[in-house]
Amino acid sequence: MSLIDTTIAFVKQQLKNAEGGHDWFHIERVYKNSLLIAKEEDCDLTVVQLGALLHDIADSKFHDGDETVGPRTARAFLESQNVDEATIQHVINIIENISFKGGNFEKKFNSKELDIVQDADRLDAIGAIGIARCFNYGGFKNRTLYDPEIPPKLNMSKEEYKNSESPTLNHFYEKLLLLSDKMNTPTGKRIAEARHQYMEEFLSQFMGEWEGRK
């Protein structure tokens, strides 16, 4: 079995009971998006593949906000596969720097491989699947669909973003609609443009129905 095949089997096992928006199928979509983007970029494909497969191996949202679980889990697995230290550290850097975190988080690491995996992850947060994932997580957290009395809160700190319990629809304005402008690669930007437009149309339809205009 190749390293990538072994990693896929490991991730499937680890996430077999995960919330629907952060399960194996999310990882698989990010993996496929990463391969698509990587075709147009000069990069270390192994690092891209491992970064995509392990980027959400233990999302802090499901571990009481502990951001160390994911990197530790990934490192233990990669060391068990005798992966070289430089590759392990690169993958850990991707895991630690990929998240949105309120949009004000300054990356402490930069690489073409991180750019690719980050774009791939962000693409899965927008468009039709992004909408589905957003409401799935809102339901998982038992959040209100929408409340006109609670406006979106922009420019949140990392801690405010992590602890936010605002209505699900607010998440579009607080994160999802901001992602297309934050893409790193030409391929990511191109795909994001169409998905962003789809979300704008959804929100227009949603508000029309909410207000009894459609």
C-alpha positions in Angstrom: 0.0 0.0 0.0 1.3 3.5 -0.9 1.7 6.2 1.7 -1.3 8.1 0.2 -3.5 4.9 0.2 -2.5 4.3 3.8 -3.3 7.9 4.7 -6.7 7.7 3.1 -7.5 4.5 5.1 -6.4 6.2 8.3 -8.4 9.3 7.7 -11.6 7.3 6.8 -11.2 5.4 10.1 -10.6 8.5 12.2 -13.6 10.4 10.7 -16.1 7.6 10.5 -18.4 9.2 13.0 -17.7 12.9 12.1 -20.3 15.6 11.6 -21.5 15.6 8.0 -19.7 18.8 7.0 -16.4 17.7 8.3 -16.4 14.0 7.5 -14.4 11.8 5.1 -16.4 13.1 2.1 -15.3 16.7 2.9 -11.7 15.5 3.0 -12.2 13.7 -0.3 -13.6 16.8 -2.0 -10.7 18.9 -0.7 -8.3 16.3 -1.9 -9.8 16.3 -5.4 -9.8 20.1 -5.5 -6.2 20.1 -4.4 -5.2 17.8 -7.2 -7.1 20.0 -9.7 -5.3 23.1 -8.5 -1.9 21.4 -8.2 -2.0 20.6 -12.0 -1.5 24.3 -12.7 1.1 24.9 -10.0 4.8 24.1 -9.4 4.5 22.2 -6.1 5.5 19.2 -4.0 2.5 16.9 -4.8 3.1 14.6 -1.9 2.9 17.5 0.6 -0.2 18.7 -1.1 -1.8 15.3 -0.9 -0.9 14.7 2.7 -1.9 18.2 3.7 -5.3 17.9 2.0 -5.9 14.5 3.6 -4.9 15.4 7.1 -5.9 19.1 7.3 -9.1 18.3 9.3 -8.0 15.1 11.0 -9.1 16.5 14.4 -10.8 19.9 13.9 -10.6 22.0 17.0 -14.4 22.7 16.8 -15.0 19.1 17.9 -12.2 19.0 20.5 -13.2 21.8 22.9 -11.3 24.3 20.8 -8.0 22.5 21.3 -5.9 23.4 18.2 -3.1 21.0 19.1 -5.0 17.8 18.6 -4.9 17.9 14.8 -1.2 18.5 14.4 -0.4 15.9 17.1 -2.6 13.3 15.5 -1.1 14.0 12.1 2.5 13.9 13.3 2.0 10.6 15.2 0.5 9.0 12.0 3.2 10.3 9.7 6.0 9.3 12.1 4.5 5.8 12.2 4.8 5.7 8.4 8.5 6.8 8.6 7.8 10.0 6.7 10.8 12.4 6.7 10.8 15.2 9.2 10.8 18.0 6.6 7.6 16.7 5.0 6.0 16.1 8.4 6.7 19.7 9.5 5.4 21.1 6.2 2.1 19.2 6.6 1.9 20.4 10.2 2.4 23.9 9.1 -0.5 23.5 6.6 -2.8 22.2 9.3 -1.9 25.0 11.7 -2.3 27.8 9.1 -5.2 26.7 6.9 -8.2 28.0 8.8 -10.2 31.2 8.4 -10.3 32.0 12.1 -12.4 35.1 11.6 -10.5 36.5 8.7 -8.0 38.4 10.9 -5.6 35.5 11.4 -2.2 36.2 10.0 -0.5 33.1 8.6 2.8 32.3 10.4 3.8 30.1 7.4 3.7 30.4 3.7 4.2 27.9 0.9 2.7 27.1 -2.5 1.4 23.8 -1.0 -0.4 25.7 1.7 -1.9 28.0 -0.9 -3.2 25.1 -2.9 -4.7 23.1 0.1 -6.2 26.3 1.6 -7.9 27.2 -1.7 -9.2 23.7 -2.0 -10.6 23.8 1.5 -12.2 27.2 0.9 -13.8 26.0 -2.3 -15.6 23.3 -0.3 -17.0 26.1 2.0 -18.8 28.0 -0.8 -21.2 27.2 -3.6 -23.9 24.6 -3.3 -21.9 22.3 -1.1 -20.8 25.2 1.0 -24.5 26.1 1.6 -25.3 22.5 2.5 -22.4 22.3 4.9 -23.2 25.6 6.5 -26.8 24.6 7.4 -25.7 21.1 8.4 -23.3 22.5 11.0 -25.9 25.1 12.1 -28.3 22.2 12.7 -25.6 20.2 14.5 -25.2 23.2 16.8 -29.0 23.8 17.1 -28.6 27.3 15.8 -31.5 29.5 14.5 -31.7 29.7 10.7 -31.9 33.5 10.7 -32.9 36.2 13.1 -33.3 39.8 11.6 -32.6 41.1 15.1 -29.1 39.7 15.2 -26.9 41.3 12.5 -23.7 39.6 11.2 -20.6 40.6 13.1 -17.7 41.4 10.8 -14.0 41.7 11.7 -14.3 39.3 14.6 -11.2 38.4 16.6 -10.1 34.7 16.4 -11.7 34.1 19.8 -15.0 35.8 19.0 -15.2 33.8 15.8 -14.5 30.5 17.6 -17.2 31.2 20.2 -19.8 32.7 18.0 -23.4 31.3 18.3 -25.0 33.6 15.8 -27.8 32.4 13.4 -26.6 30.2 10.5 -27.4 32.8 7.8 -25.0 35.2 9.4 -22.1 32.9 8.6 -22.5 33.7 4.9 -21.6 37.4 5.7 -19.1 36.6 8.4 -17.1 34.1 6.3 -18.4 32.5 3.2 -19.0 35.6 1.0 -15.4 36.8 2.0 -13.6 33.7 0.7 -13.6 34.3 -3.0 -11.4 37.4 -2.5 -9.0 35.4 -0.4 -8.1 32.7 -2.9 -4.4 32.3 -3.5 -4.2 30.6 -6.9 -5.6 31.4 -10.4 -7.5 28.1 -10.5 -9.0 28.7 -7.1 -10.1 32.2 -8.0 -11.7 31.1 -11.2 -13.7 28.3 -9.5 -14.6 30.5 -6.5 -16.1 33.2 -8.7 -19.0 30.9 -10.0 -19.6 29.4 -6.5 -19.7 32.9 -5.0 -22.3 34.0 -7.5 -24.4 30.9 -6.6 -24.4 31.9 -3.0 -25.5 35.5 -3.8 -28.4 34.1 -5.7 -29.3 31.7 -2.9 -29.3 34.6 -0.4 -31.5 36.7 -2.6 -34.0 33.8 -2.9 -33.8 33.1 0.9 -34.6 36.7 1.9 -37.3 37.0 -0.7 -39.0 33.9 0.7 -38.4 35.1 4.3 -40.1 38.4 3.7 -42.9 37.0 1.6 -41.8 38.6 -1.7 -41.1 35.3 -3.6 
